[in-house]
Amino acid sequence: MLELITPLFLTLIVGGTIVGIIFGSIPGMTATMAVAVCLPITYSLGLENGLALLLGLYVGGISGGLVPAILLGIPGTPSSITTTLDGYPMAQRGEGEKALRIGIVSSFVGGLISLLVLWLFAPTLADFAIKFSYVEKFLIIFFALTVMAALSSDLLMGIFSGFLGIFVALIGTYDISNGGNGKMRLIPPGTEYWMEDGFSLLPVLIGLFGLAAIFDQAEIGVPRGHSRDELRVKGTSTFSLSVFRGQIVNLVRSSGIGTFVGILPGVGGSAASILAYSNAKTFSKHPERFGKGEPAGIIASESGNNGLTGGALVPLLSLGIPGDSTTALLIGAFTLQGIQVGPLFIGNNPDTWNAMIFAMLIANIAMFVLMYVAIRYFALVVTIPKHILFPVILMMCVIGAYTINYGIMFDVWTLLIFGIAGWLFIKLRLEVAPFIIGFILGPSAEVYFVKSLESFGDVTIFFTKSWIAALLWVLIAGSLAGSLILSRRTGRTAPE
Amino acid sequence: MGFLTDVTIDFERSHLIFPTIIACVLAVLGLAILVRDRHRIAGAGAYWSGVLGRMDKMRFFGTLVLTLLYFSLMVPVGMIWPNTGMGFLLCSIPFVFLSGLLFMHDRTVRNIVPVAIVSLVAPPFVWWLFTYPFFLTLP
């Protein structure tokens, strides 16, 4: 493993973290976008070096969101929504730098706790999952989709989006290498030449997360950049670690919540920080202070969203199921290098696994040191005009899509198709995360389902194969029932 | 009772089994959405006219048109100098500049100069990076 840790490896982690922080700091740009845009750079880097860059971008991107959340009251990334609630009031009363440093320390602790969980839990889960047959593998995917749909803002739309993702993924040939019969299906007449292999994963992801975000910003007129005068970093109140006195439970609990939410497939950082924040408020002795500049709120939100980073890698590296949209993009990096993630990944690639853990650790340390020391300079990133950034990002999206299959123009058009689709998803209230997970897991789900039926010739096998299958059905029913009960209690209804 | 749950898969038609099931599930879910959200769907016309009304049409449709032109011209331009990536380079420079202008709010010389510099520097740098160190062919 030590031979993998080269100066280039370390430089890529730190460089990725810096670029990630920059992406996270600019409202409208996310960690997912940073990973999407930088994916083509990993083609020539090799797996470990490529992952070093992408993991740095991931940690930096999630962390950078706290900068505009605190200084401008605008979350840089969806995962920083709750950071604005207490961070911005603190900045307004001259405690901007203090609030930023509380957020940075909390992010660091959240990241480390989730990394520990990843390190301990993923190999165990993978060892357990190795024993799964096609039946259990199919049910795991089904369970992942129901959990994701259950946690969507609209259960019905969430399930529909997940199945739509599976349907779109089935376009093309039933792959012979996976035991299929090599015949094409669902291809519009006249497009067989381009669509024989269906839509490639990366152009779909880059379109949905890169191009769609730019269309979304263009629709609202590409908001003006922020001037330096709006940033209230300096203040009279300075940061000291004594702020964390009495907050250790909050810090550990919120990091744990973030990690747990990360482990749930397809659930993003916004859910992690909102859950952590609402728990911190519930258990606080002074809930009335929340939303008015309470440091405990920033601690909960930031440790929660960074807790997601390690957690989201657990299902990816042990089951091959991405924990959130950014880790879905990491599948693309593995695919580029010809490696399949799943239960066998850690056992077959121990060096890559150790390199990933090490990269995450260094990325968290780099994020902490860089942001803590240079927060005043990172704050200036908010002022970079979007009319300079967006055209360059769009150009990078094109490169990413074009080079994925070594020069197929149809992939560039796929980028545009899914860029427009991503924008339409928002308008039609479809859910992007379940769609993506459905799209990624659809082909595997098909193979597991059809091969199970071919082998056993009886549909009851999905219920009777093993106690794990029965348990998974209980969990599937539980997640759907839980969502329905929650929806009735909170009066969640169809959006008007 | 076992015969009710028995399934025989015809390998020659096995590529249609899963898509058919998923299509049926989608149809059922679509129907459920149609029933539940019938009032919202009935008011879709007003919703979309509201979206269009609030939209910054120049920037949204401008982005769409520029992107379409960018993608469409890349290959024909690249065909003039095959396998050099010139299609990407020569189309990216005006695309970055024009979309920069499109997204800009105050089109003063002070704001336009940095966009012009970025559009002259970024595409050649990316072209060089992918063509030489990475050995990847661009259109």
Interface residues (C-beta under 8 A of the other chain):
Chain A: P40 I41 Y43 S44 L156 M157 I159 F160 F163 L164 I166 F167 L170 T173 Y174 G180 N181 K183 M184 R185 L186 L211 I214 F215 A218 E219 I220 G221 V222 R224 P385 K386 H387 I388 F390 P391 V392 L394 M395 M396 V398 I399 Y402 T403 Y406 G407 M409 V412 W413 L416 G419 I420 K427 G442 A445 E446 F449 V450 L453 E454 G457 D458 V459 T460 A494 P495 E496
Chain B: G2 T5 D6 V7 T8 I9 F11 E12 S14 H15 L16 I17 F18 P19 I21 I22 A23 V25 L26 L29 G30 A32 I33 R36 D37 H39 R40 V51 M55 D56 R59 F60 G62 T63 L64 T67 L68 Y70 F71 M74 V75 F88 S92 F95 V96 F97 S99 G100 L101 L102 F103 M104 H105 N111 P114 V115 V118 S119 A122 P123 V126 F130 P133 F134 F135 L136 T137 L138 P139
